[in-house]
Amino acid sequence: MQVREMQKLKVKITGSKVHDVGYRVFLVNKALSLGVDSFNAFNTYFDGTQTVIAIIEANDEAIEEFKNYVTDFRPKEAIMENISFEDYRNTVPPIERVMQSFQMEQWGKGIPILLQISEKLDNNTSILKENTSILKENTSILNDFKNETNENLNRLTNIMTKHDVDSQERIANLTVEISAIKE
């Protein structure tokens, strides 16, 4: 059984837009697909230019495939200008460490957003309570207006009914008087 010798490689990817486009996750996913156990990737700047550094420790075959992949593919939004490869001599951490680092980074981005959402919900709840109070007040005013309108309508109906009764009595009296005059 032949033991494959492990190689260490440092990849430096520079460009005007290589941060915040998913480059590191893109590289980790490829390393995982190759069965790599030791890998790291991080964002930095070199001479003011966005740079992604990836460090991989793997057998020759996996290193070659990783190099080809990095050369041929990139995240959709990335604007990459240069890729360089060099041997690496230091320790490469376990791939789980970079994945945990991503997780913590995302929590660091997510927690302030969640706090903003919570604050906005608190503000909206306060506004909603205020509007509910106004709505209850307006509902009370409308109910009072409705009751007053119904009372006025009832009075008017009573007046009209009395007027009808009075009119019918007058017509009856006039009919009697006219009949008396005709005789």
Secondary structure as GFF3:
##gff-version 3
##sequence-region A 1 183
A	DSSP	beta_strand	6	15	.	.	.	ID=ss1
A	DSSP	alpha_helix	23	33	.	.	.	ID=ss2
A	DSSP	beta_strand	38	46	.	.	.	ID=ss3
A	DSSP	beta_strand	49	59	.	.	.	ID=ss4
A	DSSP	alpha_helix	60	72	.	.	.	ID=ss5
A	DSSP	beta_strand	82	87	.	.	.	ID=ss6
A	DSSP	alpha_helix	95	182	.	.	.	ID=ss7
###
